Every structure is written in C-alpha cells, then in structure tokens.
Amino acid sequence: MSSFREAPDQAKTTLLNVLSGFIPENERILTIEDAAELQLQQQHVLRLETKTANVDGSGETTVRDFGPQFIAHAPRPYCGGRVSRR
C-alpha cells in the first residue's frame, strides 16, 4: 500500500496520475475520492465519489460507506491516499 501525505497543492494527484501509467492494462482499479481528480487511462477503472448531504440532511455518502464495495472488488495491489475526517 502506498500513502501520500503532503500539504495541499503539492502535486499528489499529478504524481498518482503519472504513476498510474505503470499499472498494467489488465489490472482492475478502484478509486474512491471526495472529488474525482484522478485521470486514469486504463480500461478497467471503477470510480466511486463521495457525496455531501442534501439540504434535508439525507443522501450523504462517505468514504467509509464504500468500504464493503472496496472489499468486494478486492483490488490487488492497492494504493491509499489522503482521507479527511468529516
């Protein structure tokens, strides 16, 4: 597992986009992001994006909510980035 922990505006997304070019085309990739920023060019990419709550307070989807889906897809290897606590 790789982890990038740097200050904002330190090109973490750019670095991950570049490194993703080394992932073989036949690998399955699952991304979970607060805001979809990664630009992965592989064919087998599943993108999950968090969502803030509606005006009435319902409909929120957090990174934690995607845990079971992540486990079900069991990507190997995997790379973890920044996870903010809300």
C-alpha positions as CSV (number, residue, x, y, z in Angstrom):
1,M,0.0,0.0,0.0
2,S,1.3,3.4,-0.9
3,S,0.3,6.6,1.0
4,F,0.9,10.2,0.0
5,R,0.6,12.6,3.0
6,E,1.6,16.1,2.0
7,A,0.3,19.6,2.2
8,P,-2.3,20.8,-0.2
9,D,-1.1,21.8,-3.7
10,Q,1.9,19.5,-3.6
11,A,1.1,17.7,-6.8
12,K,-0.2,14.4,-5.2
13,T,-2.8,13.9,-7.8
14,T,-0.4,14.7,-10.6
15,L,2.0,12.1,-9.2
16,L,-0.7,9.5,-8.9
17,N,-1.8,10.1,-12.4
18,V,1.8,9.7,-13.7
19,L,2.4,6.5,-11.5
20,S,-0.9,5.0,-12.8
21,G,0.7,4.9,-16.2
22,F,2.8,2.0,-14.9
23,I,-0.2,-0.1,-13.9
24,P,-0.7,-2.9,-16.4
25,E,-3.8,-2.6,-18.7
26,N,-5.3,-5.8,-17.4
27,E,-5.3,-4.7,-13.7
28,R,-8.6,-3.7,-12.1
29,I,-8.5,-0.3,-10.5
30,L,-10.9,1.1,-7.9
31,T,-10.8,4.7,-6.9
32,I,-12.6,6.4,-4.0
33,E,-12.4,10.2,-4.0
34,D,-14.1,13.2,-2.4
35,A,-13.8,14.9,-5.8
36,A,-13.0,13.0,-8.9
37,E,-9.5,14.3,-9.8
38,L,-7.6,11.2,-10.9
39,Q,-7.4,10.8,-14.7
40,L,-6.7,7.1,-15.1
41,Q,-6.5,5.9,-18.6
42,Q,-6.8,2.1,-18.0
43,Q,-9.8,0.2,-19.3
44,H,-10.9,-1.4,-16.0
45,V,-11.4,1.5,-13.7
46,L,-14.3,1.8,-11.2
47,R,-14.7,5.3,-9.8
48,L,-16.6,5.9,-6.6
49,E,-17.1,9.5,-5.4
50,T,-18.3,10.7,-2.0
51,K,-21.4,13.0,-1.8
52,T,-22.4,15.6,0.7
53,A,-25.8,15.5,2.4
54,N,-28.8,17.1,0.7
55,V,-30.5,20.2,2.1
56,D,-32.6,17.9,4.3
57,G,-29.6,16.2,5.7
58,S,-30.0,12.9,3.8
59,G,-28.1,11.3,0.9
60,E,-24.6,11.7,2.2
61,T,-22.1,9.1,1.0
62,T,-18.8,8.9,2.8
63,V,-15.5,7.0,2.1
64,R,-16.5,4.7,4.9
65,D,-19.7,3.8,3.1
66,F,-17.6,2.5,0.2
67,G,-15.6,0.1,2.4
68,P,-17.8,-3.0,1.7
69,Q,-17.6,-2.3,-2.1
70,F,-13.9,-2.0,-1.9
71,I,-13.5,-5.3,-0.1
72,A,-15.9,-7.0,-2.5
73,H,-13.8,-5.9,-5.5
74,A,-10.6,-6.8,-3.7
75,P,-8.1,-4.9,-5.9
76,R,-4.5,-6.0,-5.5
77,P,-2.3,-4.2,-5.2
78,Y,-3.9,-1.1,-3.8
79,C,-2.9,2.5,-3.1
80,G,-4.3,4.7,-0.4
81,G,-4.3,8.4,-0.4
82,R,-5.5,11.1,1.9
83,V,-8.7,10.5,3.7
84,S,-10.2,13.5,5.5
85,R,-12.4,13.1,8.5
86,R,-15.7,14.8,8.3
